């Protein structure tokens, strides 16, 4: 069992849509809800707004969020965060990277991130997971909430790929015993997942044909159990939280 961690540092690399934020809050609220009862305190760092990153010796554990921008834009705040993450990971503290966080960690360690040749992956999507504590209780195949058009095209040296599907060969990575990254969004629930389809409906229709977004939204499940299970697994195995 991991040593009990009381405080998690959330590195925000972006924010959600204004309309959704007004109703449901932003990423920090979704993660706080997902880890409810398992994390005592959160430190939120608005890295995308240029907020200073804490000393690499300070965090007990880190979660890196998603973002609407792309890692390969090499934005100054993003490059600074990547350099910080590379140093932080050397300390082998628990780290969970989500979507952009997954890609940024890959970039920080020498991997490559690019626009997916298969286009946008959005909504409830099935992936195949390897045997890993992060996926305990989920079985070899499970559905997750996705919303991305970029992907890790080359995993960094030393990373073990622990999930994949036909869309992306690197859906999740294990980096040592301390770091896990996923391309999808375990912090989403059904309402949030469907909002991302609605918010990007015009783009989806342009990419897939008229009416594609409406058909996709109508096909979505009310919710998925995988996100809550993954966050609970990370809290138990890496943060020392009780079952």
C-alpha positions in Angstrom: 0.0 0.0 0.0 1.3 3.5 -0.9 1.9 5.9 1.9 -1.2 8.0 2.6 -1.0 11.3 0.6 -3.1 14.2 2.0 -2.6 16.8 -0.7 -2.7 16.6 -4.5 -1.4 19.3 -6.8 -3.7 19.8 -9.8 -1.8 21.3 -12.8 -4.4 23.0 -15.0 -3.4 23.2 -18.6 -6.7 24.7 -19.8 -10.3 25.1 -18.9 -13.7 23.9 -20.1 -16.4 25.6 -22.1 -17.9 28.7 -20.4 -21.4 27.4 -20.6 -20.5 24.1 -19.0 -18.3 25.7 -16.4 -21.2 28.0 -15.3 -23.3 24.9 -14.7 -20.8 22.2 -13.5 -17.6 24.1 -12.7 -14.3 23.4 -14.2 -11.7 20.6 -14.1 -10.8 21.1 -10.4 -14.4 20.5 -9.4 -14.7 17.4 -11.5 -11.5 15.8 -10.1 -12.5 16.8 -6.5 -15.8 14.9 -7.1 -14.1 11.9 -8.7 -11.6 11.6 -5.8 -14.3 12.5 -3.2 -13.4 11.1 0.2 -10.0 9.9 -1.0 -8.0 13.2 -1.2 -8.1 15.6 1.8 -6.8 18.7 0.1 -6.1 20.1 -3.4 -3.6 22.7 -4.6 -4.7 24.1 -8.0 -2.0 25.6 -10.2 -3.3 27.5 -13.3 -0.3 26.7 -15.4 -2.1 27.7 -18.7 -2.5 31.2 -17.2 1.2 31.6 -16.4 0.9 30.8 -12.7 4.2 29.9 -11.2 4.8 26.2 -10.8 5.7 25.0 -7.3 9.3 23.8 -6.5 9.6 20.2 -7.8 10.4 19.1 -4.2 7.0 20.4 -3.0 4.2 18.3 -4.4 3.2 15.0 -2.7 1.3 13.9 -5.9 0.3 15.5 -9.1 -2.6 15.3 -11.6 -2.2 17.1 -15.0 -5.4 18.0 -16.8 -6.6 18.2 -20.3 -6.5 21.3 -22.5 -8.0 22.7 -25.7 -4.6 23.6 -27.1 -1.9 21.3 -28.6 1.4 20.2 -27.2 3.1 20.7 -30.5 2.2 24.4 -30.4 5.1 24.6 -28.0 3.4 27.5 -26.0 5.8 29.0 -23.4 3.8 28.0 -20.4 3.4 24.4 -21.8 7.1 24.0 -22.5 7.9 25.3 -19.0 5.4 22.8 -17.5 7.0 20.0 -19.6 10.4 20.8 -18.2 9.0 21.0 -14.7 7.3 17.6 -15.2 10.5 16.0 -16.4 12.3 17.1 -13.2 9.3 16.1 -11.1 9.1 12.6 -12.5 12.7 12.0 -11.5 11.5 12.2 -7.9 9.1 9.3 -8.5 6.1 10.8 -6.8 2.7 9.7 -7.9 1.6 11.5 -11.2 -1.6 11.0 -13.3 -1.7 12.6 -16.7 -5.1 13.1 -18.4 -5.5 13.8 -22.2 -3.2 16.8 -22.7 -1.4 15.8 -19.5 -0.8 12.3 -21.1 0.6 14.0 -24.2 2.6 16.6 -22.3 4.3 13.9 -20.1 5.2 12.0 -23.3 6.7 15.1 -24.8 8.5 16.0 -21.6 10.2 12.6 -21.6 11.2 12.7 -25.3 8.1 11.1 -27.0 6.2 12.7 -29.9 2.8 14.2 -30.1 0.9 14.9 -33.3 -2.5 15.4 -34.8 -4.1 12.0 -35.2 -4.3 10.8 -38.8 -7.7 9.2 -37.9 -9.1 12.5 -36.8 -11.2 13.3 -33.8 -12.1 10.7 -31.1 -15.0 11.8 -29.0 -17.8 10.3 -26.9 -17.9 6.8 -25.4 -15.1 4.7 -27.0 -13.9 1.2 -26.3 -10.3 0.6 -25.5 -8.2 -2.5 -24.6 -6.3 -2.3 -21.4 -3.3 -4.3 -20.2 -3.1 -5.9 -16.7 -2.3 -2.9 -14.5 -3.4 -1.7 -11.1 -5.0 1.4 -12.8 -7.5 -0.8 -14.5 -8.3 -3.2 -11.7 -11.9 -4.4 -11.9 -12.5 -3.3 -15.5 -11.6 -6.3 -17.5 -9.5 -6.4 -20.7 -12.0 -4.1 -22.7 -13.9 -1.2 -21.4 -15.5 2.1 -22.6 -14.2 5.5 -21.7 -15.1 9.2 -22.4 -12.9 10.7 -25.1 -12.4 14.2 -26.5 -9.2 14.7 -28.5 -7.8 15.2 -31.9 -4.1 14.9 -31.0 -2.3 11.8 -29.8 1.0 10.4 -28.6 2.4 9.2 -31.9 5.7 7.9 -30.4 5.9 6.9 -26.7 8.9 8.0 -24.8 11.7 5.5 -24.1 11.0 3.5 -21.0 7.2 4.0 -21.1 5.1 0.8 -21.2 1.9 1.1 -23.3 -1.0 -0.2 -21.2 -4.0 0.6 -23.3 -4.7 1.0 -27.0 -7.5 0.8 -29.6 -7.8 1.1 -33.4 -7.8 4.8 -33.2 -4.7 5.4 -31.1 -1.9 2.9 -30.4 -0.9 4.8 -27.2 -4.1 5.2 -25.2 -2.4 4.9 -21.8 1.2 4.7 -20.5 2.9 3.4 -17.4 6.1 5.2 -16.6 7.9 3.3 -13.8 5.9 2.5 -10.8 4.9 6.1 -10.0 3.3 7.6 -13.2 0.3 6.7 -15.2 -1.2 8.6 -18.1 -4.4 8.2 -20.1 -5.6 9.7 -23.3 -9.2 9.8 -22.1 -11.2 11.6 -19.4 -12.0 9.6 -16.3 -13.2 12.8 -14.6 -16.1 13.1 -17.2 -19.6 11.9 -16.5 -22.4 11.4 -19.0 -23.5 15.0 -19.0 -20.0 16.3 -19.5 -19.2 13.8 -22.2 -22.4 14.7 -24.2 -21.7 18.5 -23.7 -18.3 18.1 -25.5 -20.1 16.5 -28.4 -22.7 19.3 -28.5 -20.0 22.0 -28.2 -18.1 20.6 -31.1 -21.1 19.6 -33.2 -20.2 21.9 -36.1 -16.7 20.5 -36.3 -17.9 16.9 -36.0 -20.4 17.5 -38.9 -17.7 19.1 -41.0 -15.5 16.1 -40.4 -18.1 13.3 -40.6 -21.0 14.7 -42.5 -24.2 16.5 -41.8 -26.1 15.2 -38.8 -23.1 13.2 -37.5 -22.9 15.0 -34.2 -26.7 14.6 -33.5 -26.4 10.9 -34.2 -23.3 10.5 -32.1 -25.0 12.3 -29.2 -28.1 10.2 -29.4 -26.0 7.0 -29.2 -24.2 7.9 -26.0 -24.8 5.9 -22.8 -26.1 7.8 -19.8 -22.8 7.2 -18.0 -19.8 5.0 -17.8 -18.4 3.2 -14.8 -14.7 3.2 -15.9 -13.9 6.8 -14.9 -14.9 6.4 -11.2 -13.1 3.0 -11.1 -9.9 4.4 -12.5 -9.8 7.4 -10.2 -10.5 5.1 -7.2 -7.8 2.7 -8.3 -5.2 5.5 -8.6 -6.2 6.9 -5.2 -5.9 3.5 -3.6 -2.7 2.2 -5.3 -0.8 5.5 -5.6 -2.2 7.8 -3.0 -2.7 5.3 -0.2 -6.4 6.0 0.1 -8.7 3.3 1.6 -10.9 1.2 -0.7 
